Amino acid sequence: MNELNIIATNSTPMIRTDSTSGTLQLAGDSYPEHAFEFFAPLMAWVKQHLAQGDAPLRLELALLYLNTSSVRILMDILDQAEEAFQAGRDVSLTWRYDSDNERVAELAEEFREDCTFPFTIEACETR
């Protein structure tokens, strides 16, 4: 399975995967001009990871800003994670956010409402 190690830019998040541990990390701003093309490898990785074996899926997010397209893609990933969790897969999510950015905390809360798997939201100090 191909791992992803995409470096963050001003408009795209860092993406790092590890299929052995089942870890998917996203960090930074997410407002790519062509979001669906940018996130296609990530969507393929999640689908392939969940189709192979029974390794856990650990989502670790530290997203600062998401545009509408990025929100939609994250919703798709969380829908896949929820489906896997309902089928008995070990799934969890930790979303860290800047304690000064309540909008991201509210967004994370909205996502958590639709998930039954363990979903932690943690404020972090950036100063």
C-alpha positions in Angstrom: 0.0 0.0 0.0 1.4 3.4 -1.0 1.8 5.8 1.9 1.2 9.5 1.6 3.6 12.2 2.8 2.4 15.4 1.3 4.0 18.6 2.6 1.6 21.5 3.6 1.4 24.6 1.5 -0.4 27.9 2.2 -3.6 26.4 0.9 -3.2 22.7 1.3 -2.8 20.6 4.5 0.0 18.2 5.4 -1.2 14.7 4.8 0.7 11.7 6.2 -0.4 8.1 6.4 0.9 4.9 8.0 -1.0 1.8 7.0 0.8 -0.3 9.6 -0.6 1.7 12.5 -3.6 2.9 10.6 -2.8 6.5 11.2 -4.0 9.3 9.0 -2.7 12.8 9.8 -4.0 16.1 8.4 -2.7 19.5 9.6 -2.9 23.1 8.4 -5.2 25.1 6.1 -7.3 23.4 3.5 -8.6 25.4 0.7 -7.0 23.9 -2.4 -8.1 25.3 -5.8 -9.0 21.8 -7.0 -9.9 20.0 -3.8 -11.3 16.8 -5.3 -8.1 16.3 -7.4 -5.9 17.2 -4.4 -7.6 14.8 -2.1 -8.1 11.9 -4.5 -5.0 10.0 -3.3 -6.2 10.4 0.3 -9.6 9.1 -0.5 -8.1 6.2 -2.3 -5.8 5.4 0.6 -8.7 5.4 3.1 -10.8 3.2 0.9 -7.9 0.7 0.4 -6.9 0.8 4.0 -10.4 0.0 5.1 -10.7 -2.8 2.5 -7.6 -4.5 3.6 -7.4 -6.5 6.8 -8.6 -5.2 10.1 -6.0 -2.6 11.1 -7.4 0.3 13.1 -8.0 3.7 11.6 -6.7 6.6 13.7 -7.6 10.0 12.3 -5.4 12.8 13.8 -6.5 16.3 12.6 -5.0 19.7 13.3 -6.9 21.7 10.7 -7.0 25.4 10.9 -9.4 26.4 8.1 -11.4 24.3 5.7 -13.3 25.6 2.6 -16.6 24.1 1.5 -15.0 21.5 -0.8 -12.6 20.4 2.0 -15.5 20.0 4.4 -17.3 17.8 1.9 -14.3 15.6 1.4 -13.8 15.3 5.2 -17.4 14.3 5.5 -16.9 11.6 3.0 -13.9 10.3 4.9 -15.8 10.3 8.2 -18.7 8.5 6.5 -16.3 5.7 5.5 -14.9 5.7 9.0 -18.4 5.5 10.5 -19.4 2.6 8.2 -16.2 0.7 9.2 -16.8 1.4 12.9 -20.4 0.1 12.6 -19.0 -3.0 11.0 -16.7 -3.6 14.0 -13.5 -1.8 12.9 -11.5 0.0 15.5 -11.8 3.7 14.5 -11.0 6.9 16.4 -10.5 10.6 15.7 -8.6 13.3 17.6 -9.1 16.8 16.4 -6.7 19.4 17.8 -7.5 23.1 17.3 -6.1 26.4 18.2 -7.9 27.5 21.4 -8.2 31.0 19.9 -10.1 29.6 16.9 -13.6 28.8 18.1 -15.0 28.4 14.6 -12.9 25.3 14.1 -14.0 23.9 17.4 -17.6 24.5 16.4 -17.0 22.7 13.1 -15.4 19.8 14.9 -18.4 19.6 17.2 -20.7 19.5 14.2 -18.7 16.6 12.7 -18.7 14.7 16.0 -22.5 14.8 16.2 -22.7 12.5 13.2 -20.1 10.0 14.4 -20.5 7.2 16.9 -16.8 6.2 17.0 -14.5 7.8 19.7 -14.1 11.4 18.6 -12.0 13.7 20.8 -11.7 17.5 20.4 -8.7 19.1 22.1 -7.8 22.8 22.4 -4.2 23.6 22.0 -2.3 26.8 22.9 -0.3 28.2 20.1 1.4 30.9 22.0 
